[in-house]
């Protein structure tokens, strides 16, 4: 740990320091954004899987009905 980070500063690539509060705020914003994105992605996956299962169940039910009818 260098002296600047002990003083509550973080050095950016351009050499300028940014306060730890600013860094924490940026981190919170990034985590919040990623969380929102992940929720959307997982929601899409869930909907897609649900549609696939529904189609398979309908197909299975139709096949069983046909088998029971002797078709």
C-alpha positions as CSV (number, residue, x, y, z in Angstrom):
1,X,0.0,0.0,0.0
2,X,1.5,3.3,-1.0
3,X,1.4,6.6,0.9
4,X,-1.4,8.1,-1.3
5,X,-3.8,5.2,-0.7
6,X,-3.2,5.5,3.0
7,X,-4.1,9.1,2.8
8,X,-7.5,8.2,1.1
9,X,-6.4,8.8,-2.4
10,X,-6.2,6.5,-5.4
11,X,-3.9,7.2,-8.3
12,X,-5.4,6.9,-11.7
13,X,-3.5,5.9,-14.9
14,X,-2.9,9.5,-15.8
15,X,-1.1,10.1,-12.4
16,X,-3.8,12.3,-10.9
17,X,-5.3,11.2,-7.6
18,X,-8.9,10.6,-7.0
19,X,-10.5,10.5,-3.5
20,X,-11.5,7.2,-2.1
21,X,-15.1,8.5,-1.8
22,X,-15.2,9.2,-5.5
23,X,-13.7,5.8,-6.2
24,X,-16.3,4.1,-3.9
25,X,-19.1,6.0,-5.6
26,X,-17.9,4.9,-9.0
27,X,-17.6,1.3,-7.8
28,X,-21.2,1.5,-6.4
29,X,-22.5,2.9,-9.7
30,X,-20.7,0.1,-11.7
31,X,-21.9,-2.7,-9.4
32,X,-25.5,-1.3,-9.6
33,X,-25.3,-1.1,-13.4
34,X,-23.9,-4.7,-13.7
35,X,-26.6,-5.9,-11.3
36,X,-29.2,-4.4,-13.5
37,X,-27.7,-5.9,-16.6
38,X,-27.4,-9.4,-15.0
39,X,-31.0,-9.2,-13.9
40,X,-32.1,-8.4,-17.5
41,X,-30.0,-11.2,-18.9
42,X,-31.2,-13.8,-16.4
43,X,-34.8,-12.6,-17.0
44,X,-34.3,-13.2,-20.8
45,X,-32.8,-16.7,-20.2
46,X,-35.7,-17.6,-17.8
47,X,-38.3,-16.5,-20.4
48,X,-36.5,-18.4,-23.2
49,X,-36.3,-21.6,-21.1
50,X,-39.9,-21.2,-20.1
51,X,-41.0,-21.0,-23.7
52,X,-38.9,-24.0,-24.7
53,X,-40.3,-26.1,-21.8
54,X,-43.9,-25.0,-22.7
55,X,-43.4,-26.0,-26.3
56,X,-41.9,-29.4,-25.3
57,X,-44.8,-29.9,-22.8
58,X,-47.3,-29.2,-25.5
59,X,-45.6,-31.5,-27.9
60,X,-45.4,-34.2,-25.2
61,X,-49.1,-33.8,-24.3
62,X,-50.1,-34.0,-28.0
63,X,-48.0,-37.2,-28.5
64,X,-49.5,-38.8,-25.4
65,X,-53.1,-37.9,-26.4
66,X,-52.4,-39.4,-29.9
67,X,-50.9,-42.6,-28.3
68,X,-54.0,-42.9,-26.0
69,X,-56.3,-42.5,-29.0
70,X,-54.3,-45.2,-30.8
71,X,-53.2,-42.9,-33.7
